[in-house]
Amino acid sequence: MDFTYDSEQNDLREAVAALLTRAYGDSEARRKVTKTDPGFDEKVWTQLAEMGLLGLPFAEEHGGMGAGPVEVAIVAEEIGRVLAPEPFIEAVVLAGGLIDAVGTDAQKGEFLEAVAGGTSLPTFAHAEIGTRWTPTASAVTATEAGDGWTLSGAKEPVPHGARADVLVVSAALPGGGTGLFVVQGDATGLSRTGYRNHDGTRSANVRFDGTPATQLGTGGDQTQAIERAQAVARIAYSHESVGAMDTALRTTTEYLKTRKQFGVTLNKFQALNFRAADMYVSLELARSIALWASVVQLSDGDVVTAADRARLLTSRTGRHIGKDAIQLHGGIGVTAEYKVGHYTSRLTAIDHLLGDGDFAADRLAAKVGSYPTVDPLGAPYA
Amino acid sequence: MQLQLSPELQAFREEMRTFFTTQVPQEIRDKVAARRHPTKQDFVTTQQILNAANLAVPHWPVEYGGRDWTPLQRHIWREEMQLAHVPEPLAFNTSMIGPVLAQFGNEEQKDRFLAKTANLDIWWCQGFSEPDAGSDLAGLRTTAVQDGDEWVVNGQKTWTTMGQHADWIFCLARTDPTAEKKQRGISMLVFPMDTPGVTLRPIELLDGGFEVNEVFFEDVRVPSENLIGEVNKGWDQAKFLLGNERVGIARVGGTKGMLALAKELARETMYNGAPLLEDRRYSSRIAEIENELVALELTALRVVANSADGKPHPASSVLKLKGSVLQQEVTELIVDIAGPLSVASFAEEGSDVPDWARVSAPEYLNYRKVSIYGGSNEVQRVIISGTILGL
């Protein structure tokens, strides 16, 4: 058992932190960037590509760095720390991860190198109105048409669905099951309406009307691959949450030390300090379980359950820290001019993208009777 | 990074597990598993078995019986012991006065006490808290006045856990009432509980049990060689001791065992025609507690991996705070599983209420203590906000 970062990982963290702090260390810069489409800074996206981060988890033969889940976690945490709006998790970890997991060698060669180079930004068009957080699709259906396929139906909300140039789309297969397809951004019969989310990122309504699509991989039901890819993304989001919670708490304690009321700084009030102490407890527990989930992934353990555990705890702790960070600031915490509320907004968005705490708790609850105790260092995690 | 324990540590864990589950009498472990209080003899028998195998005081200096283990090995040792329902070596001996003697005692005191302390030939109790000095320990008022080569002790201690079994007491007393800071002018004395002038009054707790006591001192004469460390420097020893007290206080193994029991009980308890374990509210509650317990265990592992020189990591306050809350949540869960049967605490023969349900509410009430002792959770919040967050 070893949960310590090695020197290369520490170097990676420093380099990512330096880049992102240059871009978003001043929270006003993020506010400005997220006001206009595409909701992130294309220059920063290019810089991330130049550092190799957009190909971090992909094999070197596909233009990637061949790095592991812990390196991905480090980048996600640093993104969370400054709320960098670049869609690293959405495009690289989730959409790219699906192409990497399911795609043929030719597809990996075609798409991943472009993702790693920053010239292509894929997204996973999966969510449908009327269902939530399932690994299956129903509102978009796939139909065989000659050598290829066409898709019909609607997906929403699709992360960065208007900006993405490649859509990985889940769709109900004619014979049952859920397949995965690739749709190019300029395909016929594709219409996309983008909008701004409360956290400054972007989503879109994406409609398919007999839209030509290519099967990702060798076809067939991909429910398990989707489940796994979402689990990996949930783990990455848990690290983004930890980074965001860390800054939310740090910002709050700085505020308590400087803001004066009744002639004294707020940290003279034990009622406030105790709430900050409880936030620290939440943060440390979240940090532990997020890191563990990444190491489970590294060990090829039960990544779906590990992700549910990380999701459950970062949901609970994210809400706790997010809400109390605003409360301890007072009115300024609710303003858009001040940064802390944006952290709460982002934590809230993360909490609902791929499943909230109750969702994860339900899945874990269904299994509690099947084993007496959990050994986080043993089966099924190791 | 790596998830699995190294093969050496896996073997170590297996060795501990095998020892605890085969060498400690089943009858004693069953009692702990059934949430019944072990007797004094159970504690003594167990600790002497452990000590004979050099497993009672592994954290002591090697020359006094310690094992020079890594913090992770000690963690595994403790967790396996709790999982196997082994009564732990008496904390007053092994975590409190033993390390203090090893660190601050003179050679004569070490020779006199350490081996017997490790073997529980001497049962120690702790004379720290007083009626007006609880969380504010430095406010203690018990006095010790020098008279020739003796100290004369007067005052009162309270919350003296298992004092009724104790042979000796280690006691903080004010030896310089004129000291400017109240932390100065305190010394640590040790003396037998049957010294003339020592009287003990048991305090009945909410669960009907007797585990704490009041101890009164009336002109108790203590030889001056029984003073540990330097005169008026007892606060240093107290701080050292209280720092050790927090080690292992997450009690993850013990709580895991209780939660496993709760699952079994929920499986056997029917509600609306189905096992309570299948009731969504119960299974969710178990899942939430279990998940926090996983996070706590992982945090404990991070803390032990980063603790240098045996000094407690500042985040050990997190372990105490969350560890105590989770222990309490599981005892509360078990009372709720018992439901109406939980009222039958003192039923004897002729009652059909199962044993576990009888003890559930007393134990729940008794476990309110865990967020109070060892530095109350409010004290831990003061430590976190002050030491860690700089507030």
Interface residues (C-beta under 8 A of the other chain):
Chain A: M1 D2 F3 T4 Y5 D6 V70 L249 T253 L256 K257 N267 Q270 N273 F274 A276 A277 D278 Y280 V281 E284 L285 A286 S288 I289 L291 W292 S294 V295 V296 L298 S299 G301 R309 L312 L313 R316 A361 D362 L364 A365 A366 V368 G369 P372 T373 V374 P376 L377 G378 Y381 A382
Chain B: M1 Q2 L3 Q4 L5 S6 L9 L72 L83 K256 G257 L259 A260 K263 E264 R267 L277 E278 R280 S283 S284 I286 A287 E288 E290 N291 E292 L293 V294 A295 L296 E297 L298 T299 L301 R302 A305 A315 V318 L321 K322 E378 Q380 R381 V382 I384 S385 G386 I388 L389 G390 L391
